[in-house]
Amino acid sequence: MTDNAQAGTYALGDRTVKRMGYGAMQLAGPGVFGPPKDRAGAIAVLREAVARGLNHIDTSDFYGPHITNQLIREALHPYPDDLVIVTKIGAKRGEDASWNPAFSEEELTRAVHDNLRNLAVDALDVVNLRIMLDVHGPAEGSIAEPLAILAKLQRQGLVRRIGLSNVTARQVAEGRSITEIVCVQNAYNLAHRADDALIDELAARGTAYVPFFPLGGFSPIQSTALTDIAEGLGATPMQVALAWLLARSPNILLIPGTSSLGHLHENLAAAALTLPDETMAALDRIAARPETS
């Protein structure tokens, strides 16, 4: 059994994927803009990920833009039958590398076709609608109009499954009234756990939750606590953070990203890391630690 297999599997709509996946965002240049410094290295990471049994890749055509999807196509096409590629739309990049909302019917339709072309597929496995009411995090507001446009593209056969990103629980409920939602992708980690209730509600429904920024936004005190725990386990802080997420709920799918083969192997090894009950309790307390003044 590979490390990746030890994480187990979970449903992503009518597909089953391993819970340890790969996020392609870091394969683009600095700021997720422009080409990578080492194109051959990026290709090697993608091929190694699939060779190690990974079958869930997260990407978007606005990474680069276009860069990560073109790398995925070059590295992996024709794709293995069990590989599920999840992309996202709802944003576009400015010439200054800014992230801007792109919610009109024309923009969403163009984004789907850009993904289809650059990935060289006839239909997209999963498309997450990235909600950009606030670039920095979820903000309340109706998502009905852009989601209805994406659902229309799904009925046309261009999109197989739909997910949501950067959303609130209320928006998830609104989304379900329009189409089936197979996954939710939000920022969530040991230190920032605003989605605890949402994760549990999604788990009860059999819906996948895909956290990003597994080490984002830690205070110095929280980082020190995590580092101490990791040293005691003979692991890296990232490995412990990923193992905690796997233990947190069975519906959590991980998409750690890296452009390094060494870091890829370290991330995959997190699936084999067992966290004793007392360690889980200590990690749970990290979220409640006060920020430094």
Summary of the structure (lengths in Angstrom):
residues: 293
radius of gyration: 18.3
end to end distance: 46.2
largest distance: 53.9
contacts: 990
relative contact order: 0.14
helix: 43%
strand: 19%
